[in-house]
Amino acid sequence: MLLALEGNAGAGKSTLRDRLLTIAHAEGIPLSHIGQFSWLSHPATRTLIRLRAGHGGDEQEAIEAAAQDLALHSRFNIAVALTEGPVLADRLTLSTACLLALLHGQPVDAYVERLAEQTQARPQLTVLLTTEPDVCHDRITRRATERRFTEQPEAAARLADLYNEAADAWTKATGLPVLKHPCTTHADLEALVDACMEDLRSADSPTAPNKEASR
């Protein structure tokens, strides 16, 4: 099973990721963790680094770099990791599509559809953390790291909207579920952990029921 965590910086992805890894390993589930990009192509990497720094550049070049990197990620990282057990991605397709949409001022749907063409990189479950941008900002200001452009209040607010649009576009394009839930309180975190662990526990069961396309 491939499970993706998506959402703004400060939404709670790292906290949820760490809890899931700890609980899964305690239960003997060999859950592993990957990041958003493969970094296996030098030209694609240069473009992605510029995008992450807030420099959109040529839109078509950016789309092709993102698609190429995802194809490499799917083949050489995700597929290999999945042979050992379930995989948890801290950001994946939706985050890349939202970054492209933010930088180029275009609807996110087309970017989602383009990246969804990499069928082996499609998570069986995507969790979108819908934590309010102001809560995310408060958390980020406590960090010692330098702020990225996507963490500025105006960009973060726009990204929150883009993530919701991308989630709907993803389910429309793939039929796969997106669980939307904030991670603001301890109760939120526990609800998310329970939902994800239920899927991880049942991933290898041939009698596991089909999940709804939206939750």
N, C-alpha and C positions, 0 to 999 in steps of 0.2 A: 504494500500500500504506500502511496505517495500522498503526504499531507502537507499543505502549504499554509503558512501563516502570513497574512497580509495586513497592511494598515500603516498609518502614519508613524513616524518616529515618536517614541514616547507613548505609544498606544498600549504597550504591555506585551509585545511579542517576545522579547527576551525572557521576561518572567515566565510566561506561559511555556515557552520552549524548554527552559531549564526544569520546570516542574514536570513536564511530560517526559523528558529524558530520564529524570530521576525515578519517577513512578514506573515507567516502562521497564527500565533496567532492574528495578526491585522485583518486578513480576516475571522477569526472565524474557521479556520481549526485546529482541535485539534492534531497538530503534536507533538509527544513526541520523546525522544532521549534515545538511549542506547549505551553502549560501545561494545568493541570487544568480550569480554569473559563474561561467566556467573559467574565464581568463585564459583560454587555450589558443586563441588566435590573436597574434600581435596587432594586426590592423583593427580587428573588432574591439580589442581591449583599449586601444588608443581612443577610439570613438566613444566607447562606454565611459571611460574616465572623463572625457570632455562633457558628456551628458550629465554625469553625476556632479560635475562642478558647475552645472547650470548653463553650459554653452550648447545650444541646440544644433547649430551648424546646418548642414544640408539634411533635409528631412528624409529623403530616400536613402541616403548613406546611413543615417541613424537607424532606420527601420531594418535595413539589410544587416547591419552590424548586430543588432539585437537578435534578429532571427538566426543568424549564423552562430552566435554565441549560445543561444538556447539549443540549437541542434547539436552542437558539440557537448554541451552540458548533459543533454539527454543521453547521448551515445556513450560518452566516456566517464561520466560521473554518476548520473542518476541510475542508468541501467545497471551499471556495475554494483552500486550500493544496494539496489533492490534485490540482487541475487543473495544478499546476506540477511535481508529482513526489511521491515518497513523503514521509510525514509521521511524525515521531517525537514522541509525547506523553509528557512527563515527568509521570506520574500521569494517571489518567483515571477510568474507571467504577469499577474495583475499589477505588481509594482512597476515592472518595466513598461507596460502599456500606459500606466498613469504618468510616469516620468516623461514619456514621449509626448503624450497629450498636453501635459503642462508646459513643456518647452516650445511646442510648435503650435499651441493654441487651436488644436483640432479636436473633434469628437474622439472619445477614447475607443468607441466600438470597433473602428477599422483596425486599430492596433491590436486589440484583443483578438479579433478574428485572424489576423495575420500570424500572431504568435501561437494561437491555438492549433495551427496547422501541424505543429510538432506534437503529434498525438502521444508519443512516448513520454512527453514531459507534462502530460495532463494529470493534475492531482485528482485522486478519487474524492477527496474532500478539501475544500479551501475554507479557511477560517479568516474572516475579515473582522478585525478588531475596530469597532466603530466608536472608540473612546473619543469624547469631545476634544476638539483641537486646543481649547484653553487648558484642559487638564494635561494634554500631551505637552504643551508649552511649559507648564509649571514643572513637569518632571524633567524636561530637557534642560531647563535653566540650572538644575542642580548638578548637571554633569560637568566634568572638567574638560571634556573634549570641545574642540572648536565647532561652532554651529555651521551646518551645511545650508545651502540656499533653500532646500526643501523644508527646513525646520523653522524658517522665518514665518511669522504668524499669517501673513497674507497667502504665501505659497501653501502652507499647511492647511488653511481653510479651503483653498481650491482643491487640494489633493483629496481632502475628505469627501468632497462631492464627486470627484473623479473616481475614487474607489467604489463608491456606491453604484455609479453608472457602469463601471467596469465589471463589477460583480454580476449585475443583471445581464450585461452583454456576454459574459462568460457562460452563464447558465443557458442563455439563448443559443449560443454557438455550439456548446458541447453537450448540453443536457446534464451536466454535472453540478452537484450541489455546492452552494456557498452558505456557510453558517455566519450570519452577521450578529455580532454581540459586542457590547462594550467590555472593557476590562478596567473598570474604575474602582470597584470595591473587592474585598476578599471573596464575597459571595459570587461576584461576576467571575473571578478567577476559578473558583471551584466548579461553577457551572460549565465553564469552558473546558476545564480539565476532564470533567466527567463525560462530556459529549465526545471529546477527542479520544479518550481512552476506550469508550464503548466501541468506536469504530476500529481502533487499533486491535482490540481484543477479538473482534469478530471478523477481521480482515481475511483470515485464512479459513473461515468457516464456510463450507459450500452451501449451508442452509441459512446463511445470514440474509435477512430481509433486505430488499432494495431500499435505498435512501430516497427521500423526497428530493425533488429538483430544487426546491427552495425551502428555507426554514424561517 
